[in-house]
Amino acid sequence: MRQQALAALAAVLLATTASGGVARAQEAAAVAAHQVPPGAVEEFAEMRDGVKLAANVYKPAGQGPWPVILSRTPYIKDPRGDNTAERLAAQARRYTDAGYVFVLQDVRGKGRSEGFYAAFEDDIEDGYDTVEWAARQPWSNGRIGITGGSALGITANAAAMAAPPHLAAAYVVVAPTDRNRNSYMGGVLKEKDTVGWLQRQGVADEVIDMTRARVTDDVFWNRAAMSTNRKYIQIPMYNVGGWYDIFANGNLDNFTWLQNEGAKGARGNQKLLMGPFGHGDLSGDLEYPGFDRLNLGGEEEIRWFDHWLKGEANGIMEEPPVSYFMMASARKGALSDKNRMVRAANWPPAYREVRYYLTPDRGLTRDEPTAQASKTSYRFDPANPVPTVGGANLTFERGPMDQRAIPQRQDYLRFQTPVLDGDVVIAGPIKVELYGATDGLDTDFVAKLVDVYPDGYEAIVLDAPIRARYRGGRMPDEVRMMTPGAPERLEIDLWSTALTFEKGHRIALHVTSSNSPRFEVNPNTGEAPGRQTMKPRVAVNSVFHDAAHPSALVLPVIYPDED
């Protein structure tokens, strides 16, 4: 049970593949019917503790040695009876046709590899050992790159943190900074994706219950966190993310820190691309221009590795380090020409924080409140949570879906501006400064940034919760319960985006206390997460909007005409 608990607690990364992972039965069947794909040779790399990890090695035509591109997967390297064989073969061909050996390895305890699987806990050491193993092989010239998306992006980050001498560059697609921060947004568990992923791995219910309790930052989480270990990264890394992706802030965070504060070899050698996509196809009535979100083995990735592994002067490092998609009005069949790619020297671009204050009549205004006492109260019943409609999800519908699907209800507050008489362009981090109160010891507040179209379509842009007890931080000594009835300042981090609210639209902020099944529902009892013994209670929550408690949406507004 202890090992299973370790695996589960380590795995609380919210589901890390677009399909939600490989079910154990499916994996077992694939391993039993093992067949090395055409064009590959299976080889085993021995780790420092003697455990051997299986890898498929694809070589280019002709005589080596060659540079190597490595990818490490927890979802087994061999065909699984679907289109996996064709997909993997196509990916491998893109690398081998470009003159690289492609190595696809099963991580420890998965597929054909030996050892016990504790999700992402061994990938720093195993990543180091695998890179150095690849550098020693007769088909290798010692120049190693690592690539991967989602779970494979996480293992790529881990290898980079290990700083193996022969690792020269990385290409990382949709991967987080810290698993804890990503799985518990604002201290609230991503219920559907995280718990669902654990269940699909066959993890016992009692072990899943243990994961609910591990919210605060501690040594367990920090051991493998990028924020703790990225100071050791010494290589160029190309981060690719999506505005509606579950890991969007991870790609932004990792790029920004490494580009500006990283170690020698990393600082100044990073690249970032952010597109209008999610961790899978988007749902709803908006449609952004075609964009191959992963495109592993695509032209940009090959250019990246050609420069850093082959030394080609192909101009990739003379181009601006940041490319991001500026989203705009995108109704199907009526795409605005303001949807465009932007090239920039850094992220975020220069912006001014502009506050839109909440008003008693459910408005948003640039004018600071003057009322002496003003609040909106509602009853939050955990037995009747607000349903999830779109957003940055993994295992269910995602993207800019219409929030009008959420009916008018007393616990769902819609604040919005008047119709805009000009464009409002934002790019950068977004937050809500919310002054809230509850009649108990703890509750949740949830905020959504919404783009309201002229026809009333309410497109969700970003959303995030805050658990009131974590308003001061997530370290154990920062946890503070609420004083019943007393207003407190709660800052909700909505992450980042790039969007033009076009003339004729409205900017909206929706405030509530639940968003299920995306986020775990707070029982309002004040008990510690994962230790619920009391009956959930209906809470009376309040949002303040007066001079002493100026709740506001804070947007990073950019002014293209300014220097």
Steps between C-alpha positions, in 0.01 A plus 500: 500500500787738578642463149158539344440811708832644384411432140157655535618805688771555244249456223274780605609688192157549344471243226787538265392380161221612274337159529548482876765228507514131417278272705687223674317223319577658164865540594529142623350369177739708292803381694387138475461537125825693472620569150777742415371741235647471150821694466583485871738293709430446870790577732527517879668777698625413847436758771728573796309255722517216247142534371481466121272722294378396155529728198420482131787637293430633150805579283538704182615341178873499436800493728506658843566610757219755520357749749219355711150619589364328811146475632395322822139381538285355779248386238698211346710528189345218295179464295181467704252375242389847389672751274794532738735299279438723200527816706826397666647382171411832336657694787813286487531549123494876539806479722688233308431673167660810652812303593433414864483178697165498680485319835160438660530354850251351744552668838572292807225251583303557179475298181807282451715677760594350834439655840212652694299785350473806726376764260771756420694428821798329333519704183776737608747219571374273222501789254864571580601135469312451173656806336847385598423144385390634160819705472712184541332293229684429172218659298527827696736792447442615859269792415166426670173691485182414689142559388146429608153630564285478814625208713796467265563871544513447874764229463693730265497776761620252761796397285590865443493564877749214544748684273665197335820610322394373157152657493521790256142623452133428574166556328215489753132514409215562749672419829461656847741669737390336827262207529359617832424853382344368182286229658374722783419839347462749782511204737201330333543153351425460129245230574400355165840490337725411793279250681380354172857441388590325824193280476591398147836386632321264740600693813301400811231739625667538838821606331315752285351640820856553624576717199224740597683581822836588346427856393769702676847540355757273660820304436307219333379728220806724479745216441399470134355848443627715216482811718739333745738340251502711183805685628695188400385509136785600270355446153286678242134400529210567265166516684174457307167561673134579435277769648232242584745232609506356850872582528503843334656680793774238527634570153486877561659473843782272391588711198493830688715383789758314291526777242556775755648328807623160386848357530773544240396320184132552576471875554428678173469176304133419556208514259124509557199438279143537631208405277117507515451138603436273797603153613292356217237638265305807610123494548244774447416737216837673471763384253852637480719471189659162437787433736682169547529517876749220560662443161779295654758446231367802312703760316552733797621222728737365234640850446553527877693176524688563174639816656587362843594140416652544153627855529310623195475876457134490394399834652271363770685685776496826305120498504307651795499252789124529563211423267149518639155490347287806566144368515202711396142452386480147361143391432497215249466649154567855624865504602641844578820605325627610841584136575873494428843380605714754686880489518659649810830535681365363828191395691295671613509808278490841664156560648313716747285350774146628453239436768137438422310538827192297589183702556178427694299484176725223362710735292874538441636853491835681495366735768605421856207426732384771739222321690561460874346155522404276210497125451321225311421183695391155390446153640755239391366145531770233444223257401408724205827623347530713188567269203820525300460638148831503313831646609845342522388141549655170402256211514181683406386789281749785493552842353299822455154355555186710550435574868134566423470124543515580872147617583422804709553398862540697820852366567641597160582870466557655157683836500564667164601826335279703271544425131858593411539804276851389401727198517659400831817299436646289780813286521648373825398384847144558620370505854194580704530699821192373677374613838286218629345366817328183614294407804728206577869421534577416138347509152601543137465787256525440125563766236459482122619747239241507220486665157137592429425517127248745349244218465540407867737203462699479826838352407699386800861616475651399835376373835647419839396449862640600838445304817462764767733334751784526245456872430831571677695224327540125479781440747379325817560809715305721257165321531239719676132434552242772440330699775125454440349810341827692473609613151845387390706577191542192279714517188399258226769420243327451165830420325580678171362549153518724192164624375338795329159586646364655184285808461136401552590224749485517879758396759342283768600349832291216636531425872367196683618241754512178298579362155435127499633253394799714396577586862433318826199644682571655841271354772523833691574319828852626558639149526834425338485376139468123483379473859128561464308361797237773532191546287547765226323824581339777297714814527396860465777667302541867418688698236577860600514800265540816707768759567661300779476171308550582129470160334647519151598310188859596416587479130842540331403752234749567224501812286653417159548867411715566806873434518 
